Amino acid sequence: MKPAAVTVALDLKGLKCPLPALRTRKALAQAAAGTRLVVTCTDPMAVIDIPHLAHETGAVLETQEVEAGLLTFVLVKA
């Protein structure tokens, strides 16, 4: 049986560029493969930065949502 994936929530609301991307990069670096990161932030630049970070690090960007100024990204470390 495969163990359940670990989910880590990162609440980065209120932080401005480049902090959301830097904190997400740090969390990915510390996470084990298969870890799911749920990143929530309010910085509009994160729409560009977080997907680019996922591509750079090899993480999988599962979902990306924007609702009422709140951005939510779900990444899985490869």
PyMOL Python script that loads the backbone (N, CA, C, O; Angstrom):
from pymol import cmd

cmd.read_pdbstr("""\
ATOM      1  N   MET A   1       0.841  -1.175   0.000  1.00  0.00           N
ATOM      2  CA  MET A   1       0.000   0.000   0.000  1.00  0.00           C
ATOM      3  C   MET A   1       0.895   1.250   0.000  1.00  0.00           C
ATOM      4  O   MET A   1       1.895   1.308   0.715  1.00  0.00           O
ATOM      5  N   LYS A   2       0.524   2.232  -0.800  1.00  0.00           N
ATOM      6  CA  LYS A   2       1.284   3.467  -0.922  1.00  0.00           C
ATOM      7  C   LYS A   2       0.921   4.406   0.235  1.00  0.00           C
ATOM      8  O   LYS A   2      -0.260   4.591   0.525  1.00  0.00           O
ATOM      9  N   PRO A   3       1.929   5.004   0.904  1.00  0.00           N
ATOM     10  CA  PRO A   3       1.611   5.921   2.005  1.00  0.00           C
ATOM     11  C   PRO A   3       0.930   7.189   1.486  1.00  0.00           C
ATOM     12  O   PRO A   3       1.155   7.616   0.354  1.00  0.00           O
ATOM     13  N   ALA A   4       0.104   7.771   2.330  1.00  0.00           N
ATOM     14  CA  ALA A   4      -0.613   8.997   1.949  1.00  0.00           C
ATOM     15  C   ALA A   4       0.381  10.140   1.770  1.00  0.00           C
ATOM     16  O   ALA A   4       1.360  10.255   2.507  1.00  0.00           O
ATOM     17  N   ALA A   5       0.112  10.970   0.789  1.00  0.00           N
ATOM     18  CA  ALA A   5       0.981  12.120   0.527  1.00  0.00           C
ATOM     19  C   ALA A   5       0.827  13.142   1.650  1.00  0.00           C
ATOM     20  O   ALA A   5      -0.263  13.329   2.192  1.00  0.00           O
ATOM     21  N   VAL A   6       1.912  13.784   1.983  1.00  0.00           N
ATOM     22  CA  VAL A   6       1.914  14.827   2.999  1.00  0.00           C
ATOM     23  C   VAL A   6       1.491  16.142   2.340  1.00  0.00           C
ATOM     24  O   VAL A   6       1.944  16.468   1.243  1.00  0.00           O
ATOM     25  N   THR A   7       0.623  16.888   3.016  1.00  0.00           N
ATOM     26  CA  THR A   7       0.206  18.199   2.517  1.00  0.00           C
ATOM     27  C   THR A   7       0.689  19.270   3.485  1.00  0.00           C
ATOM     28  O   THR A   7       0.474  19.187   4.694  1.00  0.00           O
ATOM     29  N   VAL A   8       1.349  20.283   2.916  1.00  0.00           N
ATOM     30  CA  VAL A   8       1.857  21.395   3.710  1.00  0.00           C
ATOM     31  C   VAL A   8       1.156  22.663   3.231  1.00  0.00           C
ATOM     32  O   VAL A   8       1.137  22.943   2.032  1.00  0.00           O
ATOM     33  N   ALA A   9       0.582  23.427   4.151  1.00  0.00           N
ATOM     34  CA  ALA A   9      -0.086  24.684   3.809  1.00  0.00           C
ATOM     35  C   ALA A   9       0.860  25.847   4.087  1.00  0.00           C
ATOM     36  O   ALA A   9       1.426  25.955   5.175  1.00  0.00           O
ATOM     37  N   LEU A  10       1.024  26.712   3.091  1.00  0.00           N
ATOM     38  CA  LEU A  10       1.834  27.922   3.246  1.00  0.00           C
ATOM     39  C   LEU A  10       0.905  29.127   3.137  1.00  0.00           C
ATOM     40  O   LEU A  10       0.352  29.397   2.071  1.00  0.00           O
ATOM     41  N   ASP A  11       0.737  29.841   4.231  1.00  0.00           N
ATOM     42  CA  ASP A  11      -0.088  31.048   4.230  1.00  0.00           C
ATOM     43  C   ASP A  11       0.837  32.240   4.053  1.00  0.00           C
ATOM     44  O   ASP A  11       1.492  32.674   5.001  1.00  0.00           O
ATOM     45  N   LEU A  12       0.889  32.765   2.843  1.00  0.00           N
ATOM     46  CA  LEU A  12       1.800  33.853   2.519  1.00  0.00           C
ATOM     47  C   LEU A  12       1.047  35.145   2.208  1.00  0.00           C
ATOM     48  O   LEU A  12       1.566  36.033   1.532  1.00  0.00           O
ATOM     49  N   LYS A  13      -0.175  35.234   2.707  1.00  0.00           N
ATOM     50  CA  LYS A  13      -0.990  36.427   2.475  1.00  0.00           C
ATOM     51  C   LYS A  13      -0.313  37.654   3.082  1.00  0.00           C
ATOM     52  O   LYS A  13       0.214  37.605   4.193  1.00  0.00           O
ATOM     53  N   GLY A  14      -0.340  38.758   2.326  1.00  0.00           N
ATOM     54  CA  GLY A  14       0.225  40.008   2.795  1.00  0.00           C
ATOM     55  C   GLY A  14       1.682  40.209   2.430  1.00  0.00           C
ATOM     56  O   GLY A  14       2.191  41.324   2.545  1.00  0.00           O
ATOM     57  N   LEU A  15       2.369  39.160   1.993  1.00  0.00           N
ATOM     58  CA  LEU A  15       3.770  39.291   1.600  1.00  0.00           C
ATOM     59  C   LEU A  15       3.856  39.791   0.161  1.00  0.00           C
ATOM     60  O   LEU A  15       3.039  39.422  -0.683  1.00  0.00           O
ATOM     61  N   LYS A  16       4.838  40.620  -0.106  1.00  0.00           N
ATOM     62  CA  LYS A  16       5.039  41.187  -1.445  1.00  0.00           C
ATOM     63  C   LYS A  16       6.212  40.507  -2.135  1.00  0.00           C
ATOM     64  O   LYS A  16       7.087  39.926  -1.491  1.00  0.00           O
ATOM     65  N   CYS A  17       6.208  40.592  -3.445  1.00  0.00           N
ATOM     66  CA  CYS A  17       7.257  40.048  -4.291  1.00  0.00           C
ATOM     67  C   CYS A  17       8.621  40.538  -3.808  1.00  0.00           C
ATOM     68  O   CYS A  17       8.774  41.733  -3.554  1.00  0.00           O
ATOM     69  N   PRO A  18       9.583  39.691  -3.676  1.00  0.00           N
ATOM     70  CA  PRO A  18       9.683  38.299  -4.106  1.00  0.00           C
ATOM     71  C   PRO A  18       9.434  37.284  -2.993  1.00  0.00           C
ATOM     72  O   PRO A  18       9.673  36.094  -3.197  1.00  0.00           O
ATOM     73  N   LEU A  19       8.961  37.718  -1.819  1.00  0.00           N
ATOM     74  CA  LEU A  19       8.846  36.821  -0.674  1.00  0.00           C
ATOM     75  C   LEU A  19       7.983  35.581  -0.901  1.00  0.00           C
ATOM     76  O   LEU A  19       8.396  34.498  -0.485  1.00  0.00           O
ATOM     77  N   PRO A  20       6.801  35.670  -1.538  1.00  0.00           N
ATOM     78  CA  PRO A  20       6.037  34.430  -1.737  1.00  0.00           C
ATOM     79  C   PRO A  20       6.817  33.370  -2.529  1.00  0.00           C
ATOM     80  O   PRO A  20       6.786  32.189  -2.183  1.00  0.00           O
ATOM     81  N   ALA A  21       7.502  33.786  -3.574  1.00  0.00           N
ATOM     82  CA  ALA A  21       8.278  32.824  -4.376  1.00  0.00           C
ATOM     83  C   ALA A  21       9.458  32.276  -3.572  1.00  0.00           C
ATOM     84  O   ALA A  21       9.749  31.082  -3.638  1.00  0.00           O
ATOM     85  N   LEU A  22      10.136  33.135  -2.819  1.00  0.00           N
ATOM     86  CA  LEU A  22      11.281  32.680  -2.031  1.00  0.00           C
ATOM     87  C   LEU A  22      10.866  31.697  -0.939  1.00  0.00           C
ATOM     88  O   LEU A  22      11.535  30.688  -0.716  1.00  0.00           O
ATOM     89  N   ARG A  23       9.775  31.993  -0.269  1.00  0.00           N
ATOM     90  CA  ARG A  23       9.303  31.090   0.802  1.00  0.00           C
ATOM     91  C   ARG A  23       8.801  29.765   0.215  1.00  0.00           C
ATOM     92  O   ARG A  23       8.979  28.705   0.816  1.00  0.00           O
ATOM     93  N   THR A  24       8.174  29.835  -0.959  1.00  0.00           N
ATOM     94  CA  THR A  24       7.719  28.600  -1.611  1.00  0.00           C
ATOM     95  C   THR A  24       8.916  27.765  -2.038  1.00  0.00           C
ATOM     96  O   THR A  24       8.913  26.546  -1.868  1.00  0.00           O
ATOM     97  N   ARG A  25       9.940  28.409  -2.593  1.00  0.00           N
ATOM     98  CA  ARG A  25      11.167  27.695  -2.997  1.00  0.00           C
ATOM     99  C   ARG A  25      11.804  26.995  -1.789  1.00  0.00           C
ATOM    100  O   ARG A  25      12.231  25.844  -1.885  1.00  0.00           O
ATOM    101  N   LYS A  26      11.863  27.698  -0.658  1.00  0.00           N
ATOM    102  CA  LYS A  26      12.457  27.132   0.549  1.00  0.00           C
ATOM    103  C   LYS A  26      11.655  25.921   1.036  1.00  0.00           C
ATOM    104  O   LYS A  26      12.230  24.902   1.418  1.00  0.00           O
ATOM    105  N   ALA A  27      10.328  26.041   1.020  1.00  0.00           N
ATOM    106  CA  ALA A  27       9.469  24.934   1.453  1.00  0.00           C
ATOM    107  C   ALA A  27       9.629  23.725   0.537  1.00  0.00           C
ATOM    108  O   ALA A  27       9.659  22.588   1.006  1.00  0.00           O
ATOM    109  N   LEU A  28       9.732  23.970  -0.771  1.00  0.00           N
ATOM    110  CA  LEU A  28       9.948  22.872  -1.717  1.00  0.00           C
ATOM    111  C   LEU A  28      11.286  22.187  -1.461  1.00  0.00           C
ATOM    112  O   LEU A  28      11.382  20.960  -1.513  1.00  0.00           O
ATOM    113  N   ALA A  29      12.315  22.978  -1.187  1.00  0.00           N
ATOM    114  CA  ALA A  29      13.647  22.424  -0.949  1.00  0.00           C
ATOM    115  C   ALA A  29      13.665  21.528   0.287  1.00  0.00           C
ATOM    116  O   ALA A  29      14.399  20.541   0.328  1.00  0.00           O
ATOM    117  N   GLN A  30      12.866  21.866   1.288  1.00  0.00           N
ATOM    118  CA  GLN A  30      12.842  21.109   2.539  1.00  0.00           C
ATOM    119  C   GLN A  30      11.888  19.925   2.493  1.00  0.00           C
ATOM    120  O   GLN A  30      11.955  19.047   3.353  1.00  0.00           O
ATOM    121  N   ALA A  31      11.004  19.887   1.506  1.00  0.00           N
ATOM    122  CA  ALA A  31       9.966  18.852   1.433  1.00  0.00           C
ATOM    123  C   ALA A  31      10.501  17.574   0.789  1.00  0.00           C
ATOM    124  O   ALA A  31      11.427  17.604  -0.022  1.00  0.00           O
ATOM    125  N   ALA A  32       9.901  16.469   1.168  1.00  0.00           N
ATOM    126  CA  ALA A  32      10.220  15.184   0.547  1.00  0.00           C
ATOM    127  C   ALA A  32       9.469  15.075  -0.779  1.00  0.00           C
ATOM    128  O   ALA A  32       8.453  15.738  -0.984  1.00  0.00           O
ATOM    129  N   ALA A  33       9.975  14.241  -1.663  1.00  0.00           N
ATOM    130  CA  ALA A  33       9.306  14.016  -2.939  1.00  0.00           C
ATOM    131  C   ALA A  33       7.873  13.536  -2.688  1.00  0.00           C
ATOM    132  O   ALA A  33       7.626  12.718  -1.802  1.00  0.00           O
ATOM    133  N   GLY A  34       6.946  14.054  -3.475  1.00  0.00           N
ATOM    134  CA  GLY A  34       5.546  13.693  -3.328  1.00  0.00           C
ATOM    135  C   GLY A  34       4.766  14.602  -2.394  1.00  0.00           C
ATOM    136  O   GLY A  34       3.541  14.504  -2.314  1.00  0.00           O
ATOM    137  N   THR A  35       5.456  15.479  -1.693  1.00  0.00           N
ATOM    138  CA  THR A  35       4.788  16.410  -0.783  1.00  0.00           C
ATOM    139  C   THR A  35       3.970  17.411  -1.589  1.00  0.00           C
ATOM    140  O   THR A  35       4.435  17.948  -2.595  1.00  0.00           O
ATOM    141  N   ARG A  36       2.749  17.653  -1.134  1.00  0.00           N
ATOM    142  CA  ARG A  36       1.858  18.622  -1.788  1.00  0.00           C
ATOM    143  C   ARG A  36       1.899  19.919  -0.982  1.00  0.00           C
ATOM    144  O   ARG A  36       1.677  19.917   0.229  1.00  0.00           O
ATOM    145  N   LEU A  37       2.184  21.018  -1.664  1.00  0.00           N
ATOM    146  CA  LEU A  37       2.192  22.346  -1.043  1.00  0.00           C
ATOM    147  C   LEU A  37       0.969  23.114  -1.500  1.00  0.00           C
ATOM    148  O   LEU A  37       0.717  23.239  -2.699  1.00  0.00           O
ATOM    149  N   VAL A  38       0.209  23.629  -0.547  1.00  0.00           N
ATOM    150  CA  VAL A  38      -0.926  24.486  -0.855  1.00  0.00           C
ATOM    151  C   VAL A  38      -0.509  25.892  -0.444  1.00  0.00           C
ATOM    152  O   VAL A  38      -0.416  26.205   0.743  1.00  0.00           O
ATOM    153  N   VAL A  39      -0.259  26.730  -1.439  1.00  0.00           N
ATOM    154  CA  VAL A  39       0.255  28.081  -1.215  1.00  0.00           C
ATOM    155  C   VAL A  39      -0.873  29.080  -1.418  1.00  0.00           C
ATOM    156  O   VAL A  39      -1.493  29.110  -2.481  1.00  0.00           O
ATOM    157  N   THR A  40      -1.143  29.899  -0.406  1.00  0.00           N
ATOM    158  CA  THR A  40      -2.126  30.973  -0.545  1.00  0.00           C
ATOM    159  C   THR A  40      -1.410  32.301  -0.348  1.00  0.00           C
ATOM    160  O   THR A  40      -0.640  32.471   0.597  1.00  0.00           O
ATOM    161  N   CYS A  41      -1.674  33.235  -1.250  1.00  0.00           N
ATOM    162  CA  CYS A  41      -1.036  34.541  -1.159  1.00  0.00           C
ATOM    163  C   CYS A  41      -1.921  35.599  -1.806  1.00  0.00           C
ATOM    164  O   CYS A  41      -2.925  35.289  -2.447  1.00  0.00           O
ATOM    165  N   THR A  42      -1.524  36.853  -1.622  1.00  0.00           N
ATOM    166  CA  THR A  42      -2.297  37.975  -2.164  1.00  0.00           C
ATOM    167  C   THR A  42      -1.488  38.821  -3.144  1.00  0.00           C
ATOM    168  O   THR A  42      -2.032  39.748  -3.745  1.00  0.00           O
ATOM    169  N   ASP A  43      -0.213  38.525  -3.315  1.00  0.00           N
ATOM    170  CA  ASP A  43       0.642  39.294  -4.216  1.00  0.00           C
ATOM    171  C   ASP A  43       0.297  38.965  -5.673  1.00  0.00           C
ATOM    172  O   ASP A  43       0.450  37.816  -6.087  1.00  0.00           O
ATOM    173  N   PRO A  44      -0.162  39.941  -6.457  1.00  0.00           N
ATOM    174  CA  PRO A  44      -0.548  39.665  -7.841  1.00  0.00           C
ATOM    175  C   PRO A  44       0.589  39.126  -8.708  1.00  0.00           C
ATOM    176  O   PRO A  44       0.331  38.445  -9.701  1.00  0.00           O
ATOM    177  N   MET A  45       1.828  39.415  -8.356  1.00  0.00           N
ATOM    178  CA  MET A  45       2.966  38.899  -9.130  1.00  0.00           C
ATOM    179  C   MET A  45       3.137  37.396  -8.972  1.00  0.00           C
ATOM    180  O   MET A  45       3.816  36.762  -9.781  1.00  0.00           O
ATOM    181  N   ALA A  46       2.539  36.828  -7.954  1.00  0.00           N
ATOM    182  CA  ALA A  46       2.647  35.376  -7.729  1.00  0.00           C
ATOM    183  C   ALA A  46       2.049  34.583  -8.883  1.00  0.00           C
ATOM    184  O   ALA A  46       2.436  33.438  -9.116  1.00  0.00           O
ATOM    185  N   VAL A  47       1.107  35.185  -9.606  1.00  0.00           N
ATOM    186  CA  VAL A  47       0.509  34.508 -10.770  1.00  0.00           C
ATOM    187  C   VAL A  47       1.592  34.165 -11.797  1.00  0.00           C
ATOM    188  O   VAL A  47       1.478  33.176 -12.520  1.00  0.00           O
ATOM    189  N   ILE A  48       2.630  34.981 -11.856  1.00  0.00           N
ATOM    190  CA  ILE A  48       3.754  34.737 -12.757  1.00  0.00           C
ATOM    191  C   ILE A  48       4.850  33.946 -12.038  1.00  0.00           C
ATOM    192  O   ILE A  48       5.391  32.984 -12.582  1.00  0.00           O
ATOM    193  N   ASP A  49       5.169  34.364 -10.813  1.00  0.00           N
ATOM    194  CA  ASP A  49       6.320  33.818 -10.096  1.00  0.00           C
ATOM    195  C   ASP A  49       6.175  32.354  -9.686  1.00  0.00           C
ATOM    196  O   ASP A  49       7.113  31.575  -9.857  1.00  0.00           O
ATOM    197  N   ILE A  50       5.033  31.970  -9.157  1.00  0.00           N
ATOM    198  CA  ILE A  50       4.878  30.607  -8.636  1.00  0.00           C
ATOM    199  C   ILE A  50       4.892  29.568  -9.773  1.00  0.00           C
ATOM    200  O   ILE A  50       5.591  28.563  -9.646  1.00  0.00           O
ATOM    201  N   PRO A  51       4.152  29.766 -10.872  1.00  0.00           N
ATOM    202  CA  PRO A  51       4.273  28.793 -11.974  1.00  0.00           C
ATOM    203  C   PRO A  51       5.700  28.717 -12.534  1.00  0.00           C
ATOM    204  O   PRO A  51       6.173  27.636 -12.884  1.00  0.00           O
ATOM    205  N   HIS A  52       6.381  29.862 -12.619  1.00  0.00           N
ATOM    206  CA  HIS A  52       7.771  29.868 -13.096  1.00  0.00           C
ATOM    207  C   HIS A  52       8.656  29.089 -12.131  1.00  0.00           C
ATOM    208  O   HIS A  52       9.520  28.325 -12.564  1.00  0.00           O
ATOM    209  N   LEU A  53       8.453  29.270 -10.841  1.00  0.00           N
ATOM    210  CA  LEU A  53       9.204  28.544  -9.824  1.00  0.00           C
ATOM    211  C   LEU A  53       8.966  27.038  -9.949  1.00  0.00           C
ATOM    212  O   LEU A  53       9.904  26.247  -9.850  1.00  0.00           O
ATOM    213  N   ALA A  54       7.724  26.651 -10.163  1.00  0.00           N
ATOM    214  CA  ALA A  54       7.411  25.229 -10.329  1.00  0.00           C
ATOM    215  C   ALA A  54       8.178  24.659 -11.520  1.00  0.00           C
ATOM    216  O   ALA A  54       8.764  23.580 -11.426  1.00  0.00           O
ATOM    217  N   HIS A  55       8.175  25.375 -12.625  1.00  0.00           N
ATOM    218  CA  HIS A  55       8.890  24.925 -13.820  1.00  0.00           C
ATOM    219  C   HIS A  55      10.394  24.809 -13.544  1.00  0.00           C
ATOM    220  O   HIS A  55      11.023  23.829 -13.942  1.00  0.00           O
ATOM    221  N   GLU A  56      10.961  25.797 -12.872  1.00  0.00           N
ATOM    222  CA  GLU A  56      12.395  25.811 -12.551  1.00  0.00           C
ATOM    223  C   GLU A  56      12.811  24.650 -11.662  1.00  0.00           C
ATOM    224  O   GLU A  56      13.873  24.060 -11.857  1.00  0.00           O
ATOM    225  N   THR A  57      11.974  24.325 -10.687  1.00  0.00           N
ATOM    226  CA  THR A  57      12.338  23.312  -9.693  1.00  0.00           C
ATOM    227  C   THR A  57      11.884  21.909 -10.070  1.00  0.00           C
ATOM    228  O   THR A  57      12.270  20.939  -9.418  1.00  0.00           O
ATOM    229  N   GLY A  58      11.070  21.792 -11.110  1.00  0.00           N
ATOM    230  CA  GLY A  58      10.565  20.478 -11.502  1.00  0.00           C
ATOM    231  C   GLY A  58       9.319  20.060 -10.737  1.00  0.00           C
ATOM    232  O   GLY A  58       8.841  18.936 -10.895  1.00  0.00           O
ATOM    233  N   ALA A  59       8.795  20.948  -9.916  1.00  0.00           N
ATOM    234  CA  ALA A  59       7.559  20.642  -9.190  1.00  0.00           C
ATOM    235  C   ALA A  59       6.383  20.682 -10.165  1.00  0.00           C
ATOM    236  O   ALA A  59       6.433  21.363 -11.189  1.00  0.00           O
ATOM    237  N   VAL A  60       5.341  19.953  -9.836  1.00  0.00           N
ATOM    238  CA  VAL A  60       4.139  19.918 -10.664  1.00  0.00           C
ATOM    239  C   VAL A  60       3.140  20.924 -10.115  1.00  0.00           C
ATOM    240  O   VAL A  60       2.783  20.879  -8.937  1.00  0.00           O
ATOM    241  N   LEU A  61       2.694  21.827 -10.970  1.00  0.00           N
ATOM    242  CA  LEU A  61       1.655  22.787 -10.581  1.00  0.00           C
ATOM    243  C   LEU A  61       0.315  22.132 -10.887  1.00  0.00           C
ATOM    244  O   LEU A  61      -0.120  22.098 -12.039  1.00  0.00           O
ATOM    245  N   GLU A  62      -0.340  21.609  -9.843  1.00  0.00           N
ATOM    246  CA  GLU A  62      -1.613  20.893 -10.035  1.00  0.00           C
ATOM    247  C   GLU A  62      -2.755  21.843 -10.334  1.00  0.00           C
ATOM    248  O   GLU A  62      -3.504  21.649 -11.291  1.00  0.00           O
ATOM    249  N   THR A  63      -2.886  22.875  -9.507  1.00  0.00           N
ATOM    250  CA  THR A  63      -3.970  23.833  -9.721  1.00  0.00           C
ATOM    251  C   THR A  63      -3.497  25.234  -9.384  1.00  0.00           C
ATOM    252  O   THR A  63      -2.547  25.442  -8.629  1.00  0.00           O
ATOM    253  N   GLN A  64      -4.204  26.188  -9.980  1.00  0.00           N
ATOM    254  CA  GLN A  64      -3.945  27.607  -9.738  1.00  0.00           C
ATOM    255  C   GLN A  64      -5.305  28.296  -9.782  1.00  0.00           C
ATOM    256  O   GLN A  64      -6.013  28.218 -10.786  1.00  0.00           O
ATOM    257  N   GLU A  65      -5.665  28.969  -8.695  1.00  0.00           N
ATOM    258  CA  GLU A  65      -6.957  29.643  -8.628  1.00  0.00           C
ATOM    259  C   GLU A  65      -6.784  31.081  -8.152  1.00  0.00           C
ATOM    260  O   GLU A  65      -5.937  31.373  -7.308  1.00  0.00           O
ATOM    261  N   VAL A  66      -7.588  31.958  -8.698  1.00  0.00           N
ATOM    262  CA  VAL A  66      -7.621  33.354  -8.253  1.00  0.00           C
ATOM    263  C   VAL A  66      -9.074  33.675  -7.945  1.00  0.00           C
ATOM    264  O   VAL A  66      -9.947  33.559  -8.805  1.00  0.00           O
ATOM    265  N   GLU A  67      -9.320  34.081  -6.699  1.00  0.00           N
ATOM    266  CA  GLU A  67     -10.687  34.405  -6.304  1.00  0.00           C
ATOM    267  C   GLU A  67     -10.662  35.564  -5.311  1.00  0.00           C
ATOM    268  O   GLU A  67     -10.100  35.451  -4.222  1.00  0.00           O
ATOM    269  N   ALA A  68     -11.272  36.666  -5.700  1.00  0.00           N
ATOM    270  CA  ALA A  68     -11.385  37.853  -4.849  1.00  0.00           C
ATOM    271  C   ALA A  68     -10.029  38.296  -4.294  1.00  0.00           C
ATOM    272  O   ALA A  68      -9.916  38.637  -3.117  1.00  0.00           O
ATOM    273  N   GLY A  69      -9.010  38.290  -5.144  1.00  0.00           N
ATOM    274  CA  GLY A  69      -7.692  38.748  -4.726  1.00  0.00           C
ATOM    275  C   GLY A  69      -6.860  37.722  -3.987  1.00  0.00           C
ATOM    276  O   GLY A  69      -5.710  37.995  -3.642  1.00  0.00           O
ATOM    277  N   LEU A  70      -7.417  36.544  -3.735  1.00  0.00           N
ATOM    278  CA  LEU A  70      -6.678  35.484  -3.055  1.00  0.00           C
ATOM    279  C   LEU A  70      -6.214  34.477  -4.099  1.00  0.00           C
ATOM    280  O   LEU A  70      -7.021  33.933  -4.852  1.00  0.00           O
ATOM    281  N   LEU A  71      -4.915  34.237  -4.138  1.00  0.00           N
ATOM    282  CA  LEU A  71      -4.336  33.299  -5.087  1.00  0.00           C
ATOM    283  C   LEU A  71      -3.995  32.013  -4.353  1.00  0.00           C
ATOM    284  O   LEU A  71      -3.389  32.041  -3.282  1.00  0.00           O
ATOM    285  N   THR A  72      -4.384  30.894  -4.932  1.00  0.00           N
ATOM    286  CA  THR A  72      -4.094  29.595  -4.323  1.00  0.00           C
ATOM    287  C   THR A  72      -3.431  28.711  -5.367  1.00  0.00           C
ATOM    288  O   THR A  72      -3.941  28.556  -6.476  1.00  0.00           O
ATOM    289  N   PHE A  73      -2.300  28.138  -5.007  1.00  0.00           N
ATOM    290  CA  PHE A  73      -1.554  27.250  -5.885  1.00  0.00           C
ATOM    291  C   PHE A  73      -1.366  25.926  -5.165  1.00  0.00           C
ATOM    292  O   PHE A  73      -1.107  25.897  -3.962  1.00  0.00           O
ATOM    293  N   VAL A  74      -1.498  24.835  -5.901  1.00  0.00           N
ATOM    294  CA  VAL A  74      -1.199  23.520  -5.339  1.00  0.00           C
ATOM    295  C   VAL A  74      -0.046  22.950  -6.169  1.00  0.00           C
ATOM    296  O   VAL A  74      -0.175  22.725  -7.372  1.00  0.00           O
ATOM    297  N   LEU A  75       1.076  22.724  -5.495  1.00  0.00           N
ATOM    298  CA  LEU A  75       2.268  22.182  -6.134  1.00  0.00           C
ATOM    299  C   LEU A  75       2.612  20.840  -5.510  1.00  0.00           C
ATOM    300  O   LEU A  75       2.354  20.614  -4.327  1.00  0.00           O
ATOM    301  N   VAL A  76       3.190  19.956  -6.297  1.00  0.00           N
ATOM    302  CA  VAL A  76       3.655  18.669  -5.796  1.00  0.00           C
ATOM    303  C   VAL A  76       5.134  18.554  -6.129  1.00  0.00           C
ATOM    304  O   VAL A  76       5.532  18.696  -7.286  1.00  0.00           O
ATOM    305  N   LYS A  77       5.942  18.296  -5.112  1.00  0.00           N
ATOM    306  CA  LYS A  77       7.376  18.153  -5.351  1.00  0.00           C
ATOM    307  C   LYS A  77       7.644  16.826  -6.053  1.00  0.00           C
ATOM    308  O   LYS A  77       7.193  15.767  -5.617  1.00  0.00           O
ATOM    309  N   ALA A  78       8.381  16.913  -7.136  1.00  0.00           N
ATOM    310  CA  ALA A  78       8.713  15.713  -7.913  1.00  0.00           C
ATOM    311  C   ALA A  78       9.811  14.926  -7.223  1.00  0.00           C
ATOM    312  O   ALA A  78      10.230  13.882  -7.723  1.00  0.00           O
TER     313      ALA A  78
END
""", "prot")
cmd.dss("prot")
cmd.show_as("cartoon", "prot")
cmd.util.cbc("prot")
cmd.orient("prot")
